[in-house]
Amino acid sequence: MEMAIVPQRSTDVALIVCDRAAKKSGIKALLDRVAPSPPSTCFVFTNIGLLSPGCPSDRATKVFRLKAVKEYTLGVDCFPVDLTTNEGINDLVNYIAGCKGDTIRRPHFSFRDLMIDWISSIFALPVRQIDNEVDALLKSDPARLKNTDLDVQWAEDLKRRFHLSPSTSMTVWRVSPSLVMKKFDRFEITAMDFVRHGTTLPVTRVRSSNDRRWMFTEYIDGETLLDCWDNLSIIRRFRVACTLRLYLKQLRSLPRPPGLTVGELQTGYTSSFVFGDALYAPFPSLGHFRRFCNYAASFGWVLRMDEFRRSHPGVPLPSPPRPSIDWTPVFTHGDLHRSNIILDRQGTVWIIDWAEAGFFPRCFETLVMPWVESSLQIPTSRVRFGYCWGMAGLMEGFTIDWVPVLPI
C-alpha cells in the first residue's frame, strides 16, 4: 500500500502512508508529489507487527532502529505504526496535533527551575579574573619549553590521577609556574573569546605564537573537581554546584550568531564526544540535525542490545529510550565533566578545555557529565549524578543509553 495525502492549506500536514517494505523508488515518487508542500511532511510505515512477531521486546528495538534510519535517509519525520494493535498511533496523532515538523520547541522554564536558579544565586562562589603577560614566551622556541623538570613532574601527576599509561603522549605542557601550552586550536580560541565577552565567567586568556602552531593560557592553581570532590564538605559541594548552574545559565543565554543553525561558532561543524573524533559538515536545518542524532542513537542502541543478548541470553530486551528533548540550540561547553572543572585556591570555579563548545541542544551537557566519567571508568554514584543534573538540568526520560554512537 502506498498513498499520499496532500495538504490543501499551507498549515496542513502532508501524510505519506506506505508499507515498511516499500521500495525506495515508490517512496521517492510519493515524496516528489508532496514536494511543494510545507515542511510538515511525514511518512507513516505500516505492518510493523511483522517485525519479530513472537518477540515484542526485539520488535521494539527493530522499530526504534527503523524509524531513525528512515528519518535520516528520507529527510522527513517517520512514524512506524501497526493498524491492528494501534501501536505508534498516539505518536502520530500527537505529531499532527502539534504539527511541529522542523520547528524549534522553545524551552519551558518551570517554577522548580526558577527556584533552583534563585537558590544558586545566593550560594554561588565568588568570581574573579586573572591576567598574565606571555610576551616573553611567545618569542621562545616551543620545543625548548617542553620536558622541563616542571613539565615532566606535572605530566606524571596527571597520568597518575587519570589512570593513564606512562607512555601516553601529552597534548598540554606546563611551561612555567603560571602558564600552560597547547597546540593552536582556533575553535577553542573563538569559543573562549565568545564566552569572555558575553558572560561574567572567569575565562583564561589565550595568546598564540607568531606561527600559530601553539597557544598559551594561564595555569589555574587549584584542583579539578575529580580530585577534590570527595574531600569537599556537603555545603562546599552545594555551592560549587550552584556556581556551575549559574555559569550554564549565562552560557545558554548567549545569542546564536546569524546564519548558524547548530554546531561550532565559525563554521557550523559538529563534533563533541557525541560524534567521536569526526567533524560533520554544517546541517542545513535543525530537523536534519535532530534526525541525524536519532539515527546515531539508534545505531548505538542496537550495539548495546547485541551485547545485552550475549550477556543475558533468553532475557527480554529493555525498551528503547524515549527521552523528551528540547532541540533548541544553546551555547554548550560540550565536554563538561569534573576533570574539566577546577576549584582554585581562592575558591573560584573555572571551566577549562573549550575545544568542543558550540550551539547544541541543552541535553548534551546532561549527557556528557555521566557518560565521560563512565567511559573513563571513574567511580560514580547517584549523588554525583544528582549534582550533574542539578547543574545542567534533568532531561525527562533521561537514560545514559540515549547516546549517539556512529559506525564511522
ChimeraX attribute file (.defattr): number of C-alpha atoms within 10 A of each C-alpha:
attribute: neighborCount
match mode: 1-to-1
recipient: residues
	/A:1	10
	/A:2	15
	/A:3	15
	/A:4	18
	/A:5	14
	/A:6	18
	/A:7	17
	/A:8	10
	/A:9	10
	/A:10	12
	/A:11	12
	/A:12	16
	/A:13	23
	/A:14	24
	/A:15	21
	/A:16	21
	/A:17	21
	/A:18	21
	/A:19	17
	/A:20	20
	/A:21	11
	/A:22	13
	/A:23	11
	/A:24	10
	/A:25	9
	/A:26	12
	/A:27	20
	/A:28	11
	/A:29	12
	/A:30	21
	/A:31	21
	/A:32	10
	/A:33	14
	/A:34	18
	/A:35	13
	/A:36	11
	/A:37	19
	/A:38	15
	/A:39	21
	/A:40	21
	/A:41	26
	/A:42	23
	/A:43	26
	/A:44	23
	/A:45	24
	/A:46	23
	/A:47	15
	/A:48	23
	/A:49	19
	/A:50	11
	/A:51	16
	/A:52	15
	/A:53	11
	/A:54	10
	/A:55	11
	/A:56	15
	/A:57	16
	/A:58	18
	/A:59	19
	/A:60	19
	/A:61	21
	/A:62	18
	/A:63	21
	/A:64	22
	/A:65	21
	/A:66	20
	/A:67	22
	/A:68	24
	/A:69	20
	/A:70	20
	/A:71	22
	/A:72	22
	/A:73	11
	/A:74	16
	/A:75	15
	/A:76	19
	/A:77	23
	/A:78	24
	/A:79	21
	/A:80	26
	/A:81	23
	/A:82	16
	/A:83	13
	/A:84	10
	/A:85	9
	/A:86	9
	/A:87	15
	/A:88	18
	/A:89	16
	/A:90	11
	/A:91	13
	/A:92	18
	/A:93	11
	/A:94	11
	/A:95	17
	/A:96	18
	/A:97	10
	/A:98	9
	/A:99	16
	/A:100	15
	/A:101	17
	/A:102	19
	/A:103	14
	/A:104	13
	/A:105	11
	/A:106	10
	/A:107	11
	/A:108	8
	/A:109	8
	/A:110	8
	/A:111	9
	/A:112	9
	/A:113	13
	/A:114	11
	/A:115	11
	/A:116	15
	/A:117	18
	/A:118	13
	/A:119	13
	/A:120	22
	/A:121	15
	/A:122	11
	/A:123	16
	/A:124	21
	/A:125	19
	/A:126	10
	/A:127	14
	/A:128	14
	/A:129	12
	/A:130	10
	/A:131	9
	/A:132	12
	/A:133	13
	/A:134	17
	/A:135	11
	/A:136	7
	/A:137	17
	/A:138	17
	/A:139	10
	/A:140	11
	/A:141	10
	/A:142	16
	/A:143	7
	/A:144	9
	/A:145	17
	/A:146	17
	/A:147	15
	/A:148	14
	/A:149	11
	/A:150	15
	/A:151	19
	/A:152	14
	/A:153	12
	/A:154	14
	/A:155	21
	/A:156	15
	/A:157	12
	/A:158	13
	/A:159	16
	/A:160	11
	/A:161	12
	/A:162	14
	/A:163	12
	/A:164	13
	/A:165	10
	/A:166	10
	/A:167	7
	/A:168	10
	/A:169	10
	/A:170	11
	/A:171	9
	/A:172	15
	/A:173	22
	/A:174	25
	/A:175	21
	/A:176	16
	/A:177	12
	/A:178	14
	/A:179	17
	/A:180	18
	/A:181	24
	/A:182	16
	/A:183	15
	/A:184	18
	/A:185	15
	/A:186	14
	/A:187	18
	/A:188	19
	/A:189	18
	/A:190	19
	/A:191	22
	/A:192	22
	/A:193	14
	/A:194	15
	/A:195	19
	/A:196	15
	/A:197	10
	/A:198	14
	/A:199	15
	/A:200	14
	/A:201	22
	/A:202	18
	/A:203	21
	/A:204	21
	/A:205	18
	/A:206	17
	/A:207	20
	/A:208	21
	/A:209	19
	/A:210	10
	/A:211	8
	/A:212	12
	/A:213	12
	/A:214	16
	/A:215	22
	/A:216	24
	/A:217	21
	/A:218	22
	/A:219	16
	/A:220	21
	/A:221	13
	/A:222	18
	/A:223	16
	/A:224	21
	/A:225	20
	/A:226	17
	/A:227	15
	/A:228	14
	/A:229	17
	/A:230	11
	/A:231	10
	/A:232	12
	/A:233	10
	/A:234	11
	/A:235	10
	/A:236	16
	/A:237	18
	/A:238	17
	/A:239	19
	/A:240	25
	/A:241	24
	/A:242	24
	/A:243	26
	/A:244	25
	/A:245	24
	/A:246	20
	/A:247	21
	/A:248	20
	/A:249	17
	/A:250	16
	/A:251	21
	/A:252	19
	/A:253	12
	/A:254	16
	/A:255	11
	/A:256	16
	/A:257	11
	/A:258	6
	/A:259	7
	/A:260	19
	/A:261	20
	/A:262	27
	/A:263	28
	/A:264	25
	/A:265	21
	/A:266	13
	/A:267	12
	/A:268	20
	/A:269	18
	/A:270	23
	/A:271	20
	/A:272	21
	/A:273	18
	/A:274	21
	/A:275	18
	/A:276	13
	/A:277	10
	/A:278	14
	/A:279	13
	/A:280	12
	/A:281	12
	/A:282	17
	/A:283	18
	/A:284	12
	/A:285	13
	/A:286	18
	/A:287	21
	/A:288	17
	/A:289	21
	/A:290	20
	/A:291	24
	/A:292	21
	/A:293	21
	/A:294	22
	/A:295	25
	/A:296	23
	/A:297	23
	/A:298	29
	/A:299	20
	/A:300	19
	/A:301	22
	/A:302	17
	/A:303	13
	/A:304	13
	/A:305	17
	/A:306	12
	/A:307	12
	/A:308	15
	/A:309	13
	/A:310	10
	/A:311	10
	/A:312	12
	/A:313	10
	/A:314	8
	/A:315	10
	/A:316	13
	/A:317	19
	/A:318	12
	/A:319	13
	/A:320	21
	/A:321	18
	/A:322	12
	/A:323	13
	/A:324	11
	/A:325	17
	/A:326	16
	/A:327	22
	/A:328	18
	/A:329	21
	/A:330	23
	/A:331	27
	/A:332	25
	/A:333	28
	/A:334	25
	/A:335	24
	/A:336	25
	/A:337	21
	/A:338	20
	/A:339	20
	/A:340	15
	/A:341	20
	/A:342	22
	/A:343	20
	/A:344	14
	/A:345	11
	/A:346	12
	/A:347	15
	/A:348	19
	/A:349	28
	/A:350	23
	/A:351	22
	/A:352	19
	/A:353	17
	/A:354	22
	/A:355	20
	/A:356	20
	/A:357	24
	/A:358	28
	/A:359	27
	/A:360	25
	/A:361	20
	/A:362	25
	/A:363	24
	/A:364	23
	/A:365	22
	/A:366	24
	/A:367	26
	/A:368	23
	/A:369	22
	/A:370	22
	/A:371	17
	/A:372	17
	/A:373	16
	/A:374	13
	/A:375	8
	/A:376	11
	/A:377	11
	/A:378	13
	/A:379	8
	/A:380	11
	/A:381	9
	/A:382	9
	/A:383	9
	/A:384	17
	/A:385	15
	/A:386	13
	/A:387	19
	/A:388	24
	/A:389	20
	/A:390	20
	/A:391	24
	/A:392	24
	/A:393	17
	/A:394	16
	/A:395	17
	/A:396	12
	/A:397	11
	/A:398	16
	/A:399	13
	/A:400	12
	/A:401	15
	/A:402	20
	/A:403	23
	/A:404	20
	/A:405	21
	/A:406	17
	/A:407	10
	/A:408	7
